[in-house]
Amino acid sequence: MFHHGAPARLAALVDFEMATIGDPLLDLGWVVMSWPDAGEDRTSQWYVDFTGMPDRADLLEHYAKLSGRDVSEIDYYVILARFKMAIVLEGGHAQFVRGEAGNPAMAYFGDIVLQMARQAADLAAATRL
């Protein structure tokens, strides 16, 4: 995306495939759905080493302070984000099953789809919302 006017100046890079139109808390839910909390392993979560990073509660507190948004119902957005991730990965896994995948890692997406859907359902059952 470019700023209005001349000369042309880059304003943002947007991944339209994953961008959320609507409540920005869904994007926050996407970020924190796999962010480790205090006491959780910070070195092997997904593909990121979180060593030295704030825990989930501190991240949410900082976001709320800077944005002015209420994050008290973040579980709702994490549940939606986990289902969204499951849906996206299911598409990749379906390509693999049909023999159309260009990425051999898509063979493993089926298990991750089930894990993400299970985590979303577990949080939905456990949350106070």
For each residue, the residues with C-beta under 8 A, 3 or more apart:
1: 10 11 12 13 14
2: 8 9 10 11
3: 8 9 10 11
4:
5:
6:
7:
8: 2 3
9: 2 3
10: 1 2 3 13
11: 1 2 3
12: 1
13: 1 10
14: 1 19
15: 18 19
16: 19
17:
18: 15 30 88
19: 14 15 16
20: 23 24 26 27 30
21:
22: 26
23: 20 26 77
24: 20 27 28 67 69
25: 28 29 69 71 73 74 77
26: 20 22 23 29 30 77 80 81 84
27: 20 24 30 31
28: 24 25 31 32 60 63 71 74 77
29: 25 26 32 33 74 76 77 78 79 80 81
30: 18 20 26 27 33 77 81 84 85
31: 27 28 35 59
32: 28 29 35 56 59 60 74 78
33: 29 30 78 81 82 85 119
34: 45 46
35: 31 32 45 50 55 56 59
36: 40 41 42 45 50 55 56
37: 40 55 56 57
38: 55 56 57
39:
40: 36 37 45 55
41: 36 44 45
42: 36 45 49 50 51 53
43: 49 50 51
44: 41
45: 34 35 36 40 41 42 48 50
46: 34
47:
48: 45
49: 42 43
50: 35 36 42 43 45 53
51: 42 43
52:
53: 42 50 59
54: 58 59 62
55: 35 36 37 38 40 58 59
56: 32 35 36 37 38 59 60
57: 37 38 60 61
58: 54 55 61 62
59: 31 32 35 53 54 55 56 62 63
60: 28 32 56 57 63 64 71 74
61: 57 58 64 65 71
62: 54 58 59 65 66
63: 28 59 60 66 67 69 71
64: 60 61 67 68 69 70 71
65: 61 62
66: 62 63
67: 24 63 64
68: 64
69: 24 25 63 64
70: 64 73
71: 25 28 60 61 63 64 74
72:
73: 25 70 76 77 129
74: 25 28 29 32 60 71 77 78
75: 78 79 123 127 128 129
76: 29 73 79 80 127 129
77: 23 25 26 28 29 30 73 74 80 81
78: 29 32 33 74 75 81 82 120 123
79: 29 75 76 82 83 120 123 124 127
80: 26 29 76 77 83 84 120
81: 26 29 30 33 77 78 84 85
82: 33 78 79 85 86 116 117 119 120 123
83: 79 80 86 87 116 117 120
84: 26 30 80 81 87 88
85: 30 33 81 82 88 89 116
86: 82 83 89 90 112 113 114 116 117 120
87: 83 84 90 91
88: 18 84 85 91 92
89: 85 86 92 93 109 112 113 116
90: 86 87 93 94 109 113
91: 87 88 94 95
92: 88 89 95 96 101 103 106 109
93: 89 90 96 97 106 107 109 110 113
94: 90 91 97 98
95: 91 92 98 100 101 106
96: 92 93 99 100 101 106 107 109
97: 93 94 110
98: 94 95 101
99: 96
100: 95 96
101: 92 95 96 98 104 106 107
102:
103: 92 106
104: 101 107
105: 108 109
106: 92 93 95 96 101 103 109
107: 93 96 101 104 110
108: 105 111 112
109: 89 90 92 93 96 105 106 112 113
110: 93 97 107 113 114
111: 108 114 115
112: 86 89 108 109 115 116
113: 86 89 90 93 109 110 116 117
114: 86 110 111 117 118
115: 111 112 118 119
116: 82 83 85 86 89 112 113 119 120
117: 82 83 86 113 114 120 121
118: 114 115 121 122
119: 33 82 115 116 122 123
120: 78 79 80 82 83 86 116 117 123 124
121: 117 118 124 125
122: 118 119 125 126
123: 75 78 79 82 119 120 126 127
124: 79 120 121 127
125: 121 122
126: 122 123
127: 75 76 79 123 124
128: 75
129: 73 75 76
